[in-house]
Every structure is written in C-alpha cells, then in structure tokens.
Amino acid sequence: MVHFDTPAGINWSGITIKLIDGHTVSIRTTKSHGQYNYTQMGMANTRNGNPTIPWELLRAFAESRGQIDWQSQHASFKVKDQKPRLSKKLREFFRLTDDPIEYLKKEGCYRCLFTIKPEGDDEYA
C-alpha cells in the first residue's frame, strides 16, 4: 500500500475521489491530486491480486454518488459488515483518523463524508 500525500488541514470533506475505470481512481484535494489503483490503495486480494470486497464497495458508493440506502441498487445487509473494512482502508491510505463513512440512522443510509463520483462524470465540483 502506498499513502496519499494528504495535505495538513484537509479532512474528508476536502477530498474528491472519481472512478476512472474499474481499477483506478483519481483523487483530488485543494492542494494535491493523483491517480491510484486498488492495489496501491491496499485493496488487492493477497492470494490472487483481484480487487477486494472493500474496493467493490467503494465502486458501489461511486455509482451511488456517495450514498447507499434501501432505494440504491447496491443496497444489501452485507454493507453493514463491509463498511468498517472499507473505512479502515481509507483511513490508512489517507492517514486520517475520522471515519470517512457515516450511518444516518433516521434516513437508513450510509453516506461518504468525501465526494465520490462514478466513471464518466467529468466534473470535479
């Protein structure tokens, strides 16, 4: 695993992740940017090199524009178990201590505290 050079003072709300393809993301903050694949982000299966479940959940969040609720095509009871693993990998990669994904009990959804966009979204707003 490599680590994103997260600038001092940046928190989750200052990070934008955009899916480039099924294996690569582009990451941008106000002060830095870069492209990383799932292996570099520590989300490769050590036995076969394939993407792990946390990577697939990250992709699902991208396709759902950062929120998975029961109306999402990615809704599953498994998200509850998979979310802590993804959160851990993201905290390690960005070297941030706060949880990057919150659960909103009232709305019944998981929501990313960072901006995440699917493939084909050409805007970095």
N, CA, C and O atoms as CSV, one atom per row, in Angstrom:
chain,resi,resn,atom,element,x,y,z
A,1,MET,N,N,0.835,-1.183,0.000
A,1,MET,CA,C,0.000,0.000,0.000
A,1,MET,C,C,0.877,1.243,0.000
A,1,MET,O,O,1.850,1.347,0.747
A,2,VAL,N,N,0.502,2.176,-0.857
A,2,VAL,CA,C,1.122,3.492,-0.794
A,2,VAL,C,C,0.167,4.380,0.008
A,2,VAL,O,O,-0.927,3.945,0.366
A,3,HIS,N,N,0.568,5.594,0.284
A,3,HIS,CA,C,-0.296,6.517,1.014
A,3,HIS,C,C,-0.466,7.786,0.204
A,3,HIS,O,O,0.473,8.280,-0.421
A,4,PHE,N,N,-1.680,8.303,0.229
A,4,PHE,CA,C,-1.942,9.587,-0.405
A,4,PHE,C,C,-1.272,10.664,0.436
A,4,PHE,O,O,-1.320,10.618,1.665
A,5,ASP,N,N,-0.657,11.617,-0.214
A,5,ASP,CA,C,0.017,12.709,0.493
A,5,ASP,C,C,-1.041,13.744,0.894
A,5,ASP,O,O,-1.145,14.815,0.297
A,6,THR,N,N,-1.817,13.394,1.917
A,6,THR,CA,C,-2.902,14.260,2.362
A,6,THR,C,C,-2.328,15.531,2.985
A,6,THR,O,O,-1.604,15.458,3.978
A,7,PRO,N,N,-2.643,16.689,2.416
A,7,PRO,CA,C,-2.110,17.942,2.960
A,7,PRO,C,C,-2.621,18.209,4.380
A,7,PRO,O,O,-3.723,17.796,4.738
A,8,ALA,N,N,-1.825,18.889,5.167
A,8,ALA,CA,C,-2.228,19.278,6.519
A,8,ALA,C,C,-3.498,20.114,6.438
A,8,ALA,O,O,-3.647,20.954,5.550
A,9,GLY,N,N,-4.399,19.879,7.362
A,9,GLY,CA,C,-5.630,20.650,7.413
A,9,GLY,C,C,-6.763,20.116,6.563
A,9,GLY,O,O,-7.881,20.625,6.644
A,10,ILE,N,N,-6.504,19.103,5.749
A,10,ILE,CA,C,-7.556,18.521,4.905
A,10,ILE,C,C,-8.287,17.456,5.713
A,10,ILE,O,O,-7.664,16.624,6.372
A,11,ASN,N,N,-9.614,17.492,5.653
A,11,ASN,CA,C,-10.408,16.428,6.250
A,11,ASN,C,C,-11.203,15.752,5.132
A,11,ASN,O,O,-11.006,16.069,3.959
A,12,TRP,N,N,-12.092,14.831,5.481
A,12,TRP,CA,C,-12.797,14.060,4.459
A,12,TRP,C,C,-13.576,14.943,3.496
A,12,TRP,O,O,-13.644,14.642,2.304
A,13,SER,N,N,-14.163,16.023,3.990
A,13,SER,CA,C,-14.969,16.870,3.106
A,13,SER,C,C,-14.131,17.574,2.040
A,13,SER,O,O,-14.682,18.080,1.062
A,14,GLY,N,N,-12.833,17.615,2.210
A,14,GLY,CA,C,-11.949,18.236,1.234
A,14,GLY,C,C,-11.370,17.275,0.212
A,14,GLY,O,O,-10.490,17.649,-0.564
A,15,ILE,N,N,-11.854,16.043,0.203
A,15,ILE,CA,C,-11.336,15.010,-0.705
A,15,ILE,C,C,-12.396,14.642,-1.733
A,15,ILE,O,O,-13.558,14.419,-1.391
A,16,THR,N,N,-11.985,14.581,-2.997
A,16,THR,CA,C,-12.854,14.103,-4.079
A,16,THR,C,C,-12.199,12.898,-4.719
A,16,THR,O,O,-11.034,12.946,-5.111
A,17,ILE,N,N,-12.954,11.817,-4.821
A,17,ILE,CA,C,-12.493,10.588,-5.464
A,17,ILE,C,C,-13.384,10.365,-6.682
A,17,ILE,O,O,-14.610,10.381,-6.577
A,18,LYS,N,N,-12.756,10.156,-7.836
A,18,LYS,CA,C,-13.506,9.893,-9.056
A,18,LYS,C,C,-13.031,8.590,-9.661
A,18,LYS,O,O,-11.834,8.396,-9.872
A,19,LEU,N,N,-13.956,7.704,-9.940
A,19,LEU,CA,C,-13.622,6.442,-10.585
A,19,LEU,C,C,-13.208,6.715,-12.026
A,19,LEU,O,O,-13.949,7.342,-12.784
A,20,ILE,N,N,-12.028,6.245,-12.399
A,20,ILE,CA,C,-11.544,6.400,-13.777
A,20,ILE,C,C,-11.960,5.179,-14.593
A,20,ILE,O,O,-12.456,5.304,-15.713
A,21,ASP,N,N,-11.752,4.015,-14.022
A,21,ASP,CA,C,-12.187,2.752,-14.610
A,21,ASP,C,C,-12.409,1.783,-13.454
A,21,ASP,O,O,-12.368,2.191,-12.293
A,22,GLY,N,N,-12.637,0.541,-13.744
A,22,GLY,CA,C,-12.926,-0.431,-12.701
A,22,GLY,C,C,-11.800,-0.676,-11.721
A,22,GLY,O,O,-12.017,-1.281,-10.671
A,23,HIS,N,N,-10.590,-0.217,-12.045
A,23,HIS,CA,C,-9.431,-0.489,-11.190
A,23,HIS,C,C,-8.687,0.752,-10.713
A,23,HIS,O,O,-7.751,0.641,-9.922
A,24,THR,N,N,-9.088,1.930,-11.181
A,24,THR,CA,C,-8.323,3.147,-10.905
A,24,THR,C,C,-9.234,4.291,-10.483
A,24,THR,O,O,-10.355,4.432,-10.973
A,25,VAL,N,N,-8.721,5.110,-9.554
A,25,VAL,CA,C,-9.428,6.323,-9.158
A,25,VAL,C,C,-8.500,7.524,-9.304
A,25,VAL,O,O,-7.276,7.399,-9.254
A,26,SER,N,N,-9.109,8.673,-9.482
A,26,SER,CA,C,-8.389,9.937,-9.455
A,26,SER,C,C,-8.806,10.618,-8.151
A,26,SER,O,O,-9.994,10.706,-7.840
A,27,ILE,N,N,-7.824,11.096,-7.399
A,27,ILE,CA,C,-8.095,11.725,-6.110
A,27,ILE,C,C,-7.596,13.158,-6.164
A,27,ILE,O,O,-6.501,13.438,-6.651
A,28,ARG,N,N,-8.434,14.066,-5.647
A,28,ARG,CA,C,-8.085,15.473,-5.686
A,28,ARG,C,C,-8.466,16.150,-4.371
A,28,ARG,O,O,-9.529,15.899,-3.803
A,29,THR,N,N,-7.570,17.009,-3.909
A,29,THR,CA,C,-7.866,17.922,-2.808
A,29,THR,C,C,-7.543,19.317,-3.333
A,29,THR,O,O,-7.172,19.467,-4.497
A,30,THR,N,N,-7.678,20.326,-2.500
A,30,THR,CA,C,-7.357,21.680,-2.954
A,30,THR,C,C,-5.870,21.863,-3.200
A,30,THR,O,O,-5.464,22.787,-3.905
A,31,LYS,N,N,-5.041,20.977,-2.614
A,31,LYS,CA,C,-3.598,21.151,-2.706
A,31,LYS,C,C,-2.843,20.009,-3.379
A,31,LYS,O,O,-1.648,20.143,-3.644
A,32,SER,N,N,-3.503,18.897,-3.662
A,32,SER,CA,C,-2.796,17.769,-4.274
A,32,SER,C,C,-3.762,16.902,-5.070
A,32,SER,O,O,-4.980,16.990,-4.916
A,33,HIS,N,N,-3.189,16.068,-5.919
A,33,HIS,CA,C,-4.000,15.131,-6.689
A,33,HIS,C,C,-3.133,13.976,-7.161
A,33,HIS,O,O,-1.905,14.054,-7.123
A,34,GLY,N,N,-3.778,12.907,-7.604
A,34,GLY,CA,C,-3.063,11.758,-8.129
A,34,GLY,C,C,-4.022,10.670,-8.559
A,34,GLY,O,O,-5.215,10.720,-8.258
A,35,GLN,N,N,-3.488,9.682,-9.269
A,35,GLN,CA,C,-4.268,8.514,-9.676
A,35,GLN,C,C,-3.700,7.287,-8.993
A,35,GLN,O,O,-2.484,7.121,-8.888
A,36,TYR,N,N,-4.596,6.428,-8.531
A,36,TYR,CA,C,-4.200,5.232,-7.792
A,36,TYR,C,C,-5.093,4.070,-8.200
A,36,TYR,O,O,-6.274,4.245,-8.497
A,37,ASN,N,N,-4.500,2.876,-8.208
A,37,ASN,CA,C,-5.317,1.696,-8.469
A,37,ASN,C,C,-5.612,0.981,-7.146
A,37,ASN,O,O,-5.069,1.339,-6.100
A,38,TYR,N,N,-6.463,-0.012,-7.210
A,38,TYR,CA,C,-6.881,-0.703,-5.985
A,38,TYR,C,C,-5.721,-1.365,-5.258
A,38,TYR,O,O,-5.751,-1.480,-4.033
A,39,THR,N,N,-4.703,-1.801,-5.985
A,39,THR,CA,C,-3.540,-2.425,-5.348
A,39,THR,C,C,-2.779,-1.390,-4.527
A,39,THR,O,O,-2.402,-1.650,-3.385
A,40,GLN,N,N,-2.555,-0.223,-5.109
A,40,GLN,CA,C,-1.849,0.843,-4.402
A,40,GLN,C,C,-2.603,1.293,-3.160
A,40,GLN,O,O,-1.996,1.745,-2.189
A,41,MET,N,N,-3.920,1.171,-3.190
A,41,MET,CA,C,-4.746,1.590,-2.057
A,41,MET,C,C,-4.926,0.475,-1.022
A,41,MET,O,O,-5.692,0.628,-0.071
A,42,GLY,N,N,-4.220,-0.644,-1.208
A,42,GLY,CA,C,-4.283,-1.741,-0.244
A,42,GLY,C,C,-5.546,-2.564,-0.330
A,42,GLY,O,O,-5.960,-3.168,0.660
A,43,MET,N,N,-6.173,-2.601,-1.506
A,43,MET,CA,C,-7.424,-3.329,-1.658
A,43,MET,C,C,-7.329,-4.427,-2.716
A,43,MET,O,O,-8.255,-4.644,-3.498
A,44,ALA,N,N,-6.179,-5.115,-2.718
A,44,ALA,CA,C,-5.993,-6.259,-3.607
A,44,ALA,C,C,-5.940,-7.530,-2.770
A,44,ALA,O,O,-5.336,-7.548,-1.698
A,45,ASN,N,N,-6.562,-8.575,-3.253
A,45,ASN,CA,C,-6.519,-9.872,-2.594
A,45,ASN,C,C,-5.086,-10.393,-2.657
A,45,ASN,O,O,-4.503,-10.471,-3.739
A,46,THR,N,N,-4.520,-10.748,-1.517
A,46,THR,CA,C,-3.123,-11.193,-1.487
A,46,THR,C,C,-2.921,-12.551,-2.147
A,46,THR,O,O,-1.798,-12.888,-2.522
A,47,ARG,N,N,-3.973,-13.329,-2.296
A,47,ARG,CA,C,-3.847,-14.653,-2.926
A,47,ARG,C,C,-3.868,-14.597,-4.450
A,47,ARG,O,O,-3.106,-15.298,-5.117
A,48,ASN,N,N,-4.759,-13.745,-5.000
A,48,ASN,CA,C,-4.905,-13.765,-6.455
A,48,ASN,C,C,-4.764,-12.392,-7.122
A,48,ASN,O,O,-4.805,-12.300,-8.349
A,49,GLY,N,N,-4.600,-11.327,-6.334
A,49,GLY,CA,C,-4.415,-9.989,-6.895
A,49,GLY,C,C,-5.686,-9.301,-7.354
A,49,GLY,O,O,-5.631,-8.173,-7.844
A,50,ASN,N,N,-6.822,-9.951,-7.210
A,50,ASN,CA,C,-8.091,-9.337,-7.615
A,50,ASN,C,C,-8.537,-8.279,-6.608
A,50,ASN,O,O,-8.080,-8.272,-5.465
A,51,PRO,N,N,-9.431,-7.384,-7.036
A,51,PRO,CA,C,-9.956,-6.387,-6.100
A,51,PRO,C,C,-10.701,-7.063,-4.935
A,51,PRO,O,O,-11.339,-8.101,-5.108
A,52,THR,N,N,-10.604,-6.453,-3.758
A,52,THR,CA,C,-11.261,-6.991,-2.574
A,52,THR,C,C,-12.687,-6.446,-2.446
A,52,THR,O,O,-13.107,-5.574,-3.206
A,53,ILE,N,N,-13.406,-6.973,-1.480
A,53,ILE,CA,C,-14.766,-6.504,-1.207
A,53,ILE,C,C,-14.784,-5.009,-0.853
A,53,ILE,O,O,-15.670,-4.297,-1.326
A,54,PRO,N,N,-13.837,-4.501,-0.035
A,54,PRO,CA,C,-13.847,-3.053,0.208
A,54,PRO,C,C,-13.736,-2.225,-1.079
A,54,PRO,O,O,-14.373,-1.177,-1.192
A,55,TRP,N,N,-12.940,-2.680,-2.039
A,55,TRP,CA,C,-12.831,-1.958,-3.308
A,55,TRP,C,C,-14.177,-1.970,-4.037
A,55,TRP,O,O,-14.606,-0.953,-4.581
A,56,GLU,N,N,-14.827,-3.116,-4.041
A,56,GLU,CA,C,-16.124,-3.224,-4.715
A,56,GLU,C,C,-17.150,-2.316,-4.037
A,56,GLU,O,O,-18.005,-1.739,-4.709
A,57,LEU,N,N,-17.072,-2.186,-2.708
A,57,LEU,CA,C,-17.978,-1.291,-2.003
A,57,LEU,C,C,-17.661,0.174,-2.351
A,57,LEU,O,O,-18.575,0.986,-2.497
A,58,LEU,N,N,-16.389,0.505,-2.480
A,58,LEU,CA,C,-16.013,1.855,-2.900
A,58,LEU,C,C,-16.596,2.159,-4.279
A,58,LEU,O,O,-17.107,3.254,-4.513
A,59,ARG,N,N,-16.518,1.203,-5.177
A,59,ARG,CA,C,-17.104,1.371,-6.514
A,59,ARG,C,C,-18.619,1.550,-6.426
A,59,ARG,O,O,-19.200,2.358,-7.151
A,60,ALA,N,N,-19.253,0.790,-5.530
A,60,ALA,CA,C,-20.707,0.910,-5.343
A,60,ALA,C,C,-21.062,2.308,-4.838
A,60,ALA,O,O,-22.041,2.902,-5.290
A,61,PHE,N,N,-20.267,2.834,-3.899
A,61,PHE,CA,C,-20.501,4.199,-3.425
A,61,PHE,C,C,-20.339,5.194,-4.565
A,61,PHE,O,O,-21.105,6.154,-4.653
A,62,ALA,N,N,-19.360,4.986,-5.438
A,62,ALA,CA,C,-19.166,5.889,-6.577
A,62,ALA,C,C,-20.391,5.858,-7.491
A,62,ALA,O,O,-20.900,6.903,-7.896
A,63,GLU,N,N,-20.848,4.673,-7.803
A,63,GLU,CA,C,-22.007,4.540,-8.691
A,63,GLU,C,C,-23.268,5.116,-8.054
A,63,GLU,O,O,-24.187,5.532,-8.760
A,64,SER,N,N,-23.315,5.141,-6.731
A,64,SER,CA,C,-24.467,5.694,-5.998
A,64,SER,C,C,-24.220,7.136,-5.564
A,64,SER,O,O,-24.994,7.697,-4.788
A,65,ARG,N,N,-23.140,7.734,-6.067
A,65,ARG,CA,C,-22.771,9.118,-5.757
A,65,ARG,C,C,-22.640,9.376,-4.257
A,65,ARG,O,O,-23.048,10.419,-3.745
A,66,GLY,N,N,-22.051,8.382,-3.563
A,66,GLY,CA,C,-21.681,8.589,-2.166
A,66,GLY,C,C,-22.700,8.199,-1.130
A,66,GLY,O,O,-22.476,8.402,0.063
A,67,GLN,N,N,-23.818,7.643,-1.555
A,67,GLN,CA,C,-24.848,7.273,-0.580
A,67,GLN,C,C,-25.505,5.959,-0.979
A,67,GLN,O,O,-25.935,5.783,-2.119
A,68,ILE,N,N,-25.574,5.042,-0.021
A,68,ILE,CA,C,-26.273,3.780,-0.254
A,68,ILE,C,C,-27.396,3.678,0.765
A,68,ILE,O,O,-27.164,3.640,1.973
A,69,ASP,N,N,-28.624,3.634,0.244
A,69,ASP,CA,C,-29.796,3.430,1.089
A,69,ASP,C,C,-30.598,2.276,0.479
A,69,ASP,O,O,-30.146,1.636,-0.471
A,70,TRP,N,N,-31.765,2.020,1.018
A,70,TRP,CA,C,-32.531,0.866,0.542
A,70,TRP,C,C,-33.116,1.075,-0.845
A,70,TRP,O,O,-33.613,0.116,-1.436
A,71,GLN,N,N,-33.078,2.288,-1.395
A,71,GLN,CA,C,-33.519,2.511,-2.765
A,71,GLN,C,C,-32.373,2.295,-3.755
A,71,GLN,O,O,-32.604,2.225,-4.962
A,72,SER,N,N,-31.159,2.189,-3.259
A,72,SER,CA,C,-29.981,2.006,-4.107
A,72,SER,C,C,-29.934,0.587,-4.664
A,72,SER,O,O,-30.343,-0.369,-4.006
A,73,GLN,N,N,-29.433,0.471,-5.875
A,73,GLN,CA,C,-29.246,-0.865,-6.465
A,73,GLN,C,C,-28.188,-1.659,-5.705
A,73,GLN,O,O,-28.112,-2.878,-5.852
A,74,HIS,N,N,-27.373,-0.985,-4.896
A,74,HIS,CA,C,-26.308,-1.642,-4.142
A,74,HIS,C,C,-26.704,-1.952,-2.704
A,74,HIS,O,O,-25.881,-2.408,-1.911
A,75,ALA,N,N,-27.978,-1.701,-2.370
A,75,ALA,CA,C,-28.440,-1.961,-1.007
A,75,ALA,C,C,-28.339,-3.447,-0.682
A,75,ALA,O,O,-28.709,-4.305,-1.483
A,76,SER,N,N,-27.827,-3.727,0.517
A,76,SER,CA,C,-27.675,-5.106,0.978
A,76,SER,C,C,-27.391,-5.079,2.470
A,76,SER,O,O,-26.800,-4.130,2.986
A,77,PHE,N,N,-27.816,-6.127,3.155
A,77,PHE,CA,C,-27.482,-6.238,4.570
A,77,PHE,C,C,-25.969,-6.392,4.757
A,77,PHE,O,O,-25.451,-6.133,5.843
A,78,LYS,N,N,-25.260,-6.812,3.707
A,78,LYS,CA,C,-23.813,-7.001,3.781
A,78,LYS,C,C,-23.053,-5.674,3.927
A,78,LYS,O,O,-21.928,-5.660,4.427
A,79,VAL,N,N,-23.651,-4.576,3.499
A,79,VAL,CA,C,-22.976,-3.276,3.582
A,79,VAL,C,C,-22.583,-2.976,5.024
A,79,VAL,O,O,-21.515,-2.416,5.271
A,80,LYS,N,N,-23.431,-3.341,5.970
A,80,LYS,CA,C,-23.147,-3.098,7.393
A,80,LYS,C,C,-21.831,-3.749,7.811
A,80,LYS,O,O,-21.068,-3.163,8.579
A,81,ASP,N,N,-21.557,-4.959,7.312
A,81,ASP,CA,C,-20.319,-5.670,7.644
A,81,ASP,C,C,-19.136,-5.208,6.807
A,81,ASP,O,O,-17.999,-5.241,7.277
A,82,GLN,N,N,-19.385,-4.777,5.574
A,82,GLN,CA,C,-18.312,-4.386,4.663
A,82,GLN,C,C,-17.810,-2.968,4.910
A,82,GLN,O,O,-16.638,-2.679,4.666
A,83,LYS,N,N,-18.668,-2.091,5.383
A,83,LYS,CA,C,-18.332,-0.682,5.581
A,83,LYS,C,C,-17.153,-0.479,6.517
A,83,LYS,O,O,-16.285,0.334,6.198
A,84,PRO,N,N,-17.063,-1.181,7.678
A,84,PRO,CA,C,-15.893,-0.966,8.548
A,84,PRO,C,C,-14.565,-1.306,7.878
A,84,PRO,O,O,-13.557,-0.648,8.132
A,85,ARG,N,N,-14.557,-2.323,7.031
A,85,ARG,CA,C,-13.326,-2.700,6.326
A,85,ARG,C,C,-12.912,-1.627,5.327
A,85,ARG,O,O,-11.731,-1.299,5.214
A,86,LEU,N,N,-13.883,-1.082,4.604
A,86,LEU,CA,C,-13.581,-0.003,3.658
A,86,LEU,C,C,-13.112,1.231,4.415
A,86,LEU,O,O,-12.138,1.868,4.015
A,87,SER,N,N,-13.786,1.573,5.491
A,87,SER,CA,C,-13.390,2.744,6.286
A,87,SER,C,C,-11.954,2.615,6.768
A,87,SER,O,O,-11.188,3.576,6.711
A,88,LYS,N,N,-11.590,1.436,7.239
A,88,LYS,CA,C,-10.228,1.207,7.732
A,88,LYS,C,C,-9.203,1.417,6.622
A,88,LYS,O,O,-8.186,2.076,6.833
A,89,LYS,N,N,-9.464,0.863,5.451
A,89,LYS,CA,C,-8.536,1.003,4.321
A,89,LYS,C,C,-8.388,2.475,3.903
A,89,LYS,O,O,-7.284,2.930,3.605
A,90,LEU,N,N,-9.491,3.202,3.885
A,90,LEU,CA,C,-9.424,4.613,3.508
A,90,LEU,C,C,-8.679,5.431,4.552
A,90,LEU,O,O,-7.886,6.304,4.201
A,91,ARG,N,N,-8.925,5.158,5.835
A,91,ARG,CA,C,-8.197,5.878,6.896
A,91,ARG,C,C,-6.696,5.621,6.775
A,91,ARG,O,O,-5.895,6.541,6.939
A,92,GLU,N,N,-6.309,4.378,6.491
A,92,GLU,CA,C,-4.886,4.059,6.336
A,92,GLU,C,C,-4.295,4.755,5.109
A,92,GLU,O,O,-3.205,5.322,5.191
A,93,PHE,N,N,-4.989,4.721,3.990
A,93,PHE,CA,C,-4.489,5.290,2.750
A,93,PHE,C,C,-4.315,6.806,2.846
A,93,PHE,O,O,-3.309,7.352,2.391
A,94,PHE,N,N,-5.297,7.478,3.440
A,94,PHE,CA,C,-5.242,8.939,3.541
A,94,PHE,C,C,-4.565,9.416,4.823
A,94,PHE,O,O,-4.284,10.604,4.977
A,95,ARG,N,N,-4.306,8.494,5.732
A,95,ARG,CA,C,-3.720,8.819,7.040
A,95,ARG,C,C,-4.576,9.832,7.805
A,95,ARG,O,O,-4.073,10.807,8.363
A,96,LEU,N,N,-5.861,9.574,7.810
A,96,LEU,CA,C,-6.815,10.368,8.576
A,96,LEU,C,C,-7.441,9.455,9.631
A,96,LEU,O,O,-7.576,8.252,9.410
A,97,THR,N,N,-7.820,10.020,10.765
A,97,THR,CA,C,-8.312,9.187,11.865
A,97,THR,C,C,-9.829,9.090,11.933
A,97,THR,O,O,-10.351,8.108,12.462
A,98,ASP,N,N,-10.549,10.072,11.418
A,98,ASP,CA,C,-12.010,10.054,11.482
A,98,ASP,C,C,-12.586,9.040,10.496
A,98,ASP,O,O,-11.963,8.708,9.488
A,99,ASP,N,N,-13.778,8.561,10.807
A,99,ASP,CA,C,-14.462,7.614,9.932
A,99,ASP,C,C,-14.922,8.349,8.667
A,99,ASP,O,O,-15.577,9.387,8.765
A,100,PRO,N,N,-14.590,7.825,7.483
A,100,PRO,CA,C,-14.959,8.512,6.248
A,100,PRO,C,C,-16.396,8.272,5.785
A,100,PRO,O,O,-16.873,8.937,4.865
A,101,ILE,N,N,-17.091,7.316,6.425
A,101,ILE,CA,C,-18.447,6.972,6.008
A,101,ILE,C,C,-19.339,6.963,7.237
A,101,ILE,O,O,-19.058,6.275,8.218
A,102,GLU,N,N,-20.413,7.730,7.174
A,102,GLU,CA,C,-21.318,7.800,8.317
A,102,GLU,C,C,-22.589,7.010,8.037
A,102,GLU,O,O,-22.995,6.826,6.890
A,103,TYR,N,N,-23.202,6.551,9.119
A,103,TYR,CA,C,-24.508,5.906,9.015
A,103,TYR,C,C,-25.541,6.873,9.563
A,103,TYR,O,O,-25.455,7.308,10.711
A,104,LEU,N,N,-26.503,7.199,8.743
A,104,LEU,CA,C,-27.576,8.099,9.158
A,104,LEU,C,C,-28.787,7.245,9.506
A,104,LEU,O,O,-29.537,6.813,8.631
A,105,LYS,N,N,-28.960,7.015,10.788
A,105,LYS,CA,C,-30.000,6.096,11.260
A,105,LYS,C,C,-31.391,6.545,10.822
A,105,LYS,O,O,-32.190,5.735,10.352
A,106,LYS,N,N,-31.675,7.832,10.977
A,106,LYS,CA,C,-33.009,8.349,10.641
A,106,LYS,C,C,-33.353,8.107,9.168
A,106,LYS,O,O,-34.485,7.760,8.832
A,107,GLU,N,N,-32.347,8.299,8.287
A,107,GLU,CA,C,-32.554,8.096,6.855
A,107,GLU,C,C,-32.315,6.648,6.435
A,107,GLU,O,O,-32.718,6.242,5.344
A,108,GLY,N,N,-31.660,5.867,7.299
A,108,GLY,CA,C,-31.366,4.474,6.976
A,108,GLY,C,C,-30.383,4.343,5.826
A,108,GLY,O,O,-30.575,3.526,4.926
A,109,CYS,N,N,-29.317,5.158,5.856
A,109,CYS,CA,C,-28.367,5.098,4.751
A,109,CYS,C,C,-26.936,5.313,5.240
A,109,CYS,O,O,-26.693,5.884,6.303
A,110,TYR,N,N,-26.006,4.835,4.427
A,110,TYR,CA,C,-24.589,5.095,4.614
A,110,TYR,C,C,-24.216,6.207,3.647
A,110,TYR,O,O,-24.607,6.183,2.480
A,111,ARG,N,N,-23.453,7.187,4.141
A,111,ARG,CA,C,-23.075,8.318,3.287
A,111,ARG,C,C,-21.600,8.640,3.476
A,111,ARG,O,O,-21.106,8.735,4.599
A,112,CYS,N,N,-20.912,8.805,2.359
A,112,CYS,CA,C,-19.498,9.172,2.376
A,112,CYS,C,C,-19.361,10.629,2.799
A,112,CYS,O,O,-20.150,11.478,2.384
A,113,LEU,N,N,-18.361,10.917,3.622
A,113,LEU,CA,C,-18.083,12.290,4.023
A,113,LEU,C,C,-17.197,12.985,2.994
A,113,LEU,O,O,-17.031,14.204,3.034
A,114,PHE,N,N,-16.636,12.220,2.083
A,114,PHE,CA,C,-15.872,12.758,0.962
A,114,PHE,C,C,-16.775,12.732,-0.268
A,114,PHE,O,O,-17.813,12.071,-0.265
A,115,THR,N,N,-16.387,13.442,-1.305
A,115,THR,CA,C,-17.134,13.420,-2.560
A,115,THR,C,C,-16.614,12.259,-3.385
A,115,THR,O,O,-15.404,12.089,-3.536
A,116,ILE,N,N,-17.527,11.457,-3.922
A,116,ILE,CA,C,-17.122,10.343,-4.775
A,116,ILE,C,C,-18.017,10.324,-6.004
A,116,ILE,O,O,-19.238,10.458,-5.912
A,117,LYS,N,N,-17.372,10.154,-7.166
A,117,LYS,CA,C,-18.081,10.250,-8.438
A,117,LYS,C,C,-17.832,9.012,-9.289
A,117,LYS,O,O,-16.766,8.401,-9.216
A,118,PRO,N,N,-18.825,8.647,-10.099
A,118,PRO,CA,C,-18.689,7.472,-10.953
A,118,PRO,C,C,-17.871,7.748,-12.216
A,118,PRO,O,O,-17.546,8.891,-12.537
A,119,GLU,N,N,-17.554,6.671,-12.911
A,119,GLU,CA,C,-16.897,6.794,-14.218
A,119,GLU,C,C,-17.770,7.663,-15.123
A,119,GLU,O,O,-18.998,7.598,-15.058
A,120,GLY,N,N,-17.137,8.469,-15.961
A,120,GLY,CA,C,-17.885,9.275,-16.918
A,120,GLY,C,C,-18.324,10.626,-16.398
A,120,GLY,O,O,-18.791,11.459,-17.176
A,121,ASP,N,N,-18.187,10.868,-15.102
A,121,ASP,CA,C,-18.527,12.181,-14.550
A,121,ASP,C,C,-17.295,13.051,-14.709
A,121,ASP,O,O,-16.304,12.865,-14.003
A,122,ASP,N,N,-17.351,13.997,-15.630
A,122,ASP,CA,C,-16.163,14.795,-15.962
A,122,ASP,C,C,-16.004,16.034,-15.109
A,122,ASP,O,O,-15.043,16.783,-15.288
A,123,GLU,N,N,-16.915,16.269,-14.191
A,123,GLU,CA,C,-16.808,17.456,-13.343
A,123,GLU,C,C,-16.127,17.130,-12.028
A,123,GLU,O,O,-16.304,16.044,-11.477
A,124,TYR,N,N,-15.346,18.081,-11.529
A,124,TYR,CA,C,-14.674,17.943,-10.232
A,124,TYR,C,C,-15.190,19.012,-9.287
A,124,TYR,O,O,-14.404,19.760,-8.705
A,125,ALA,N,N,-16.506,19.090,-9.129
A,125,ALA,CA,C,-17.092,20.130,-8.277
A,125,ALA,C,C,-17.046,19.741,-6.822
A,125,ALA,O,O,-17.498,20.500,-5.965
